[in-house]
Amino acid sequence: MTLSELYVTLLIGGAVLLASIAAARTAHRVGLPSLLLFLAVGVIAGEDGLGLEFDDAQLAQALGTAALGLILVEGGLSTRWDDVRRQLAPAGVLATVGVALSVGVTATGAHFLLGMEWQLALLLAAIVSSTDAAAVFAVLRALPMPEKLRGLVEAESGFNDAPTIILVLVFSTATADLPGPGPLVGNLIFQLAVGGTLGVLIGLLGVTALRHIALPATGLYPLATVGFGVIAFAAAGAVDASGIIAAYLSGLVLGNSRLPHRAATRSFAEGVGWLAQIGLFVMLGLLVDPSELTSAVVPALVVGSVLLLVARPISVVLCLLPFRIPWREQTFISWAGLRGAVPIVLTTFPIVAGIDGAGDVLNIVFVLVIMFTLIQGPTLPAVARRLGLVRTGALREIQVETAPLDVLDADLLTVTVPPDSRLHGVAVFELRLPPPTVVTLIVREGTTLVPDRETVLRAGDELLLITTPLTREAAERRLRAIGRRGKLARWLGEQGAPSMSDG
């Protein structure tokens, strides 16, 4: 590649990146999942649009798998262990038995309703039967809902990619007889056990190293943290174990440990995750030929309907039966089985393997993801409200962000007083924040003021507080308590727990 070709490539890549970022902002404003507009950018830039050619399924498979690894590392780093700890058993059952049930029911529907051969039907069902981590993380974290329910759906989406990939690889390489349940289960156990063990061990190694090694620049800590997640992903893949589960668990271990510059690390990982998603979806948009998608609409509608209305509810009900989860939460979990980049990436496996009909599967999956993302994503908040899973008080909850001040061993907290909050009308001295926490600055209607103990807070105020890592949680609890019940919150029994849910 000459320098002029390099400059043109970088120019095109930068333009596509900026167009995708603008698409993400547009998607957020209109309430659409970002992945749809990222895919649209790829389609517009492709052969039927601006003429950019990309037909290398093997390269798409390699890059897509790497991008999924980065997305899962970011997902683990931003997941609170307390939210998923009690949900590991049901999430694990959904990610394994639930996937198997969904594959069986969906493949049966594709075989009898569309006349597909069993291998192709099983392959298509395996590709679309797992929930997508990137889509779930993006949608659910914007909903004020019970933490245990969010943790269950997020944990399932983080775990079920590995079993799905195993099934897709098996069905893509089985050109004659399909393997029996024994080899399938053995392969699944090996991949999950070895991948999970490597992910946890490398995550713990990263925690030890980052706590005891002084790096010369602050920006190296986020880079090293994500690097350990990438190492876990690659190490597991190198021994034919699940790199996906290793990436997620290593990120979970690193993200829930007391490490230097945690806020900067999470911000960096979020940026890496967004970059991976943008590159992944744009690349997958380039891979499809829009002129061939028309014939895939009916099969995609049939398979998607069987999956969403039959296979997913059956798998959720049967898998969660031993855990006594309320029917409202089961209904939401069924509807929250979002699809995204993972199914489209998985379609590259049968294409690379040379399976007959793999190109048709790609078109069906692409249309299915678009159609059912448009149906499920925007309606998920309404479904949660209709089921009574969104708490009114949680909508007005104060939001606290933290940035470490390492030189002082202190945290800078930013708090916005929302409308209708009971913080309105409370004087600074009435907050009775745990020492040494202090309110250092108030931003009010575009102007700043340094408060004294008699300064009265108003709705819309932005507060800057200084506290220590040891008292930060107590300070956040006190602020939440007053925001809910006013200055007498402690006398009224309000302790400012992080969640308004029952569990």
N, C-alpha and C positions, 0 to 999 in steps of 0.2 A: 504494500500500500504506500503510495507516494504521500508527501506532505499535503498536497492539494486535496487528495482524496480523504485524508484524515480530517482536514478542516471541514470539508463538506459533510462528512459523517457526523462530526461533533456538532455542526450547525443544525443538521436535521434532528439529531438526538436531543439537543438542547431545546429546540422548538417543540418537539413532541412532549418533552418533560414539562415545559411551561404550559402547553395546552392541556396536559393531563391535570396539572395543579389547578388551573382555572376550571377544569371540568369538575374537580373535587369540590371546589367552592360552590359552583353552580348546583351540584348534586345536593350538597348540604342545605342550601337555601330552599330548594324545591322539595326536599324530603325523599330524594331517590338515593339508593345505594351507589356509591362512587364507582363500583366495578362496572356498572352498565356504561357509564360515560367513558371510562378507560377503554373498555372494549370498543366503543364507538370510535374513539380516536384511532385505534389500531385498524379498524375496518376502513375508515376514511383515508388513512395513509396507505392502505394496501393496494392490490392490483386493480380492483374495480373503482378505486378512488383516485389518489394522487399517483398511483403507479409504482409504489414501493413493493418489490417482489420479496416474498419470504415463504419458502415451501419446505424448509429443512426440518422435518419432524423430529429427527434425532437430536439436532441442536436445540429445538424447542423443548424436548424432553429433558435434556441436561440442564439448560438454563432454568426451566420451570421447576425442576426438583430442587435446585439450589435456592431459588427464590422462596419456595415453600419452607425450606430449612430456616431462612432468615425470618420469615413471618412467624414461624413457630417459636423461635428464640425470643422475638419481641413479645409474643403472646405470653410466654412463660415469665418473662421479666416483669410484665405489667399485671400479672395475676397474683392476688393475695392468697397466701397459703390457707389462712383462716377461712376464706370463702369456699375453698374446694376440699378441705381436709375431711369434713364429714360427708362429702358427696363422692368419695373415691369409689366406694362399692357400687352404688347405682350407676355412676358414670362408666365404670369399668364394664358392667353388664351391658349397658346400652352400646358401648363402643365395640363389643365383641358379639354377644348373642344377638343384640339388636340389629347390628349390621347384617348378620347371617339371615335373620328373619326377613329383613327388608329386601335382601338380595333374592331370597326364595320367592317371596310374594310378587315382587316386581318382575322377575324373570318369567314367572308363570303367566302374568298378565301380558308381557311382551310376546311370549310364545303363542298363546291362544288368541289374543286379540289382533296381533300384527302378523302372525305366521312366521316369526323369526325362528331360525334353527336354535337349538338349545344352547350351543356354545356362545353364539352371538347374543342371545337373550341374557344369559348369565353374565357375559362380559359387560353388556350395557347396564344391567342392574347393579353390578358391583361398582361400576364407575360413578353412578349417581346416588348410591345409597348412603354415603357418609355426609355428615354436616361439615360445612366449610369453616375452618377456624377464623380466617380473616373476616369473613362476612359476619360471623357470630360476634366476634370481638367488637367490630365497628358498630353494630346495631344495638346490642344489648347494653353496652356500657353507657349509652345515652338515655337509658330508661331507668327511672327511679322505682325499682322493684326489689323484692326480697333478695338479700344477698345469697341465701342458700339456693334459691332457684337459679339465679344467674350463675353461681358457681357450678351447679350441676350441668347446665347447658354448655358452659365454657369448657369444663373438664371433659365432657363427652366429645366436643369438637376437637379438643387437643389430642385426645387419645385415639379417636376412631379412624384417623387417616392411615395409621399403620396397618390395621387389619384389612382395610379396603385396598391398599396398595398390594398387599400379599395376594388377595383374591384376584385382583386384576392381572398381576404377573402370572399367576397360575393359569387363569383362563386364556391368557394371551399366548402361552407356550404349549398348552395342551392341544396339539393338532389332531390327536386321535381320541383316546379314552381320557375322560376327566379323572383326576385323582380321587381316591376315596377319602372319607372324613378323617381317617387316622393320620395320613401324611399332612393333610391340611392343618389339623389341630396341632400336630407336632411342630410344623413350621411356624405357626402363629405363636405358640408358646416360646419357642427359641427366639424369634425376632423381638417379641415384647420383653422377655426376661433379660436378654443380653443388651438390647437397646436401652431399656429402662435402667439397668445397672450401670452401664457406661455413662448415661446422662447424669445420674445422681453422683457418681464418683468424680467425674470431671467437673461437675458443678461445685462439689465440696473442695476439690483441688483448687479451683479458681477462687473460692472464698478465702482459703488459707493463703494463697499467694497474694491476693490483692490487699489483704489485711496487714501483711508483714513486709511487703516490698514497696519502698517509696519510689514512685515514678517521677521523672524530672519535670513533667508537665501535666496539668490537670486534665487536658483533653485526652491523655493516654488511658485514663481509667475507663471511660466508656468504651473506647476501642478495644481494650484488653478484655472487658467483660463480654462484649459481643463475640470476641475472638474465641473465648472458651466455649461459648455455645456452638460456634461453627466447628470447633475441634470435636466436640461431642457428636455433632451431626455426621461429620466425615469419618470419625473413628468407628462409629456403629455401622455405617454403610460399608466401610472397608472390610468388615468381618461378616458381611451379609446379614446384619441385624437391622433393626428399624432405626434409621437415622432421624426420622420424624419424631418418634417418641423420645429419643435421646436429646434432640434439640429442645423440645418443650420442657422436659424435666430438668435439664441443665439450667435453662432460663428461669424455671420456677425456683430452683435452689438458690441461684445467684440473686434473683430479684427479691427474695425474702430474707436475705442476710444483711447484717449491719456492715455495709461496705462504704468506703469513701466515695463522696460525690454521687450518691444514689439518684438525686433528682436529675443531675446532668446526664447520668447513664441512661435513665429512662427516656429522657428527651431525645438523646442520640439514637437509642434503639427504636423509638417511635419513628424518627426520620428514616432510619434504615428500613423499617417495616413498610413505610409508605413508598419508598423508592422501589423496594422489591415488588410491592403490589402493582405499582404503576408499570414497571417494566414487564411484569408477568402478564397483566391484562392486555397491554398494548401489543405485546408479542403474540398472544393468542388471538387477538383481533386480526393481526396480519396473516395468521395461519389459515383462516377460513376464507372461502370464496363466497361472497354474498349471493351471487347468481345461482348457487347450488342449494341455498337454504330453504327455498320455497317448498320443495318436496319433503322437507323434514318437519314441517309445521304440524301436520296431523300425527305422525308417530311421536313427536315430542309431547304433544298435548295428551295423547293416550298414556304414554309411559309416565309422564309427570303426574297425571291425575291418579293413576294407580298408586304411585309412590306416596303422594301427599295425602290422599284420602283413604287409602286402604293399608298399604305396607307400613308406613310410618306410625299411624295410630295403633295398629296391631302390635308392632314391635315395642312401642312405648308401654302399652298396657300390660303385656305379658312380662316384660323385663322389670317393670317397677312394681309388680304385684306383691313381691315379698317385702317391699320397703314402705308400704302403707302411705304413699304420697297422695295427697288429695287430688280428686278428679280434675279440679280447675287447673292445678299445676301440670298434671299430665296432659291436659288439652293444650296448654300453652307450649309445653315441650314438643308436642307433636307438630304444632304449627311453626315452631322456631327452628325446625330442621332446615336451615338455609343452605343453599348451594352456591358455589362461587367458582374460584379458580381451580380448585382441586379436581373436579370432574373433567374440566377441559384439558388440564395437564395430563390426566390419566388416559385420555383418548390417544395420546401420542404413543403409548406403550404398544397397543395392538397394531398401530400403523407401522412402527419400527419393526415389529415382529412379522409383518407381512400377512396379517389375518385378512381373509376375504371379507369385504363389507366394512372394514375399519373406517374408511372415509365417510361412509353413511353414518356410522356411529358418531364420528366427530360432529357432523352437521346436526344430528338429532340432539346431542348433548349441548351444543352451543345454543340452539334455539330453546331447549328446555331450561337452561340456566337463565337466559334472558327473560323468558315468559314468566317463570315461577319466582324469580327475584322481584319482578315488577308486582307480582301478586302478594308475595309474603312480606318482603321488606317494608314497604310503606304501610301495610296493614297491621304489622306486629304491635305498635303502640296501642292501636285501637282495640286489638284482641286482648292485650294485657289489661286495659282499662275495663273492658266489658266483663272480663273474668274476675275483676276486683283485685288484681295483683299489683296495681299502681296505687300507692298511698298518697292521698292529697297533701299531707304534711311533708312528704318527701319531695314534692314538687317545689316547695318553698325552702328546702334545706339549704343552709349556708354551705358554700364550697370553699375549701381550704387548700391552698397550694403551698408547698414548702421548697425553699432553696437553701442549701447549707452554707453557713459562713464558717469555713473550716478554721480560719485563724483564731476566731473567738470561741470555737467549739459551740456554736449557736445556730439556731434556725431562724430564718426570716419567714413569717407567715403573712399571707395576704388573704383578707376576708372581705367579701362584699355583703353588705346588709340587704337582703332581698325585700321586695314589697311584702307587706303584711307580717314581717318578722317582728317578734316581740323584743328584739334588740332595739327597735325604734323607741326613742324616749328614755333609754337607759343611760345614766351618766357613767363616765369611765370608772370612777371609784366603786360604782355599784356592780361592776363586772366581777370584782373580787377574783381576779385571775391568780393562779398559783405562782408564787414568787420563784424565780426572778422575772417572770413574764411581764412585759410592759408594752403599752400602745405607744408607738413612737411617732406616727404620722396618720393623718386622715385626709383623704382626697374627696372633696365635696363639690359637686357641680363644676368640675374642671379646675378648682383651686385647691391648694394644699394648706393645711393648718397643723400646727404642732399642738396637740391637745394637752390640757391639764386635767386634774382629777374631777373637775366640775363640768367638763365638756360633755354635752348630751349627744348621743348618736342619733342619726336619722336614716331612714330608708334610702338606699342608693349610695351610702357612704362606703368608701373603700378604706379599710384599716390595714396598717402595716404594724406588725407586732414582732418583737424579738423575744425568743425563749431559748431554752436549752433542749437538747435531744431527750433528756430524761423527763422533762416536764411538758414536752410538746403535746403528748396524748391527753394529759390532764387539762391543758389549756384548750385544746379542741373540744373536749367533752363539755367543759364549762360554757364555751361559746354556743355549742349546739343546744345545751340545756336552756340557756337564757333565750335563745332564738325561738325555742318551742313554747316555753312556759313563762317567760319574763323573769324579772329580778328575784322572784321568790321561788324559782324553779327547784332549788334544793329542798325547801320546805314542802313543796308539792310532790316530792319523790322523783323528780326528773333528774336522771344522771347523765344525760347526753350521750347515750350509746350510739355507735356509728350508724346503725340501721334502725329504721322504724318498723321493721318486719316483726313477726311473731317468733321467728326462729332464725 
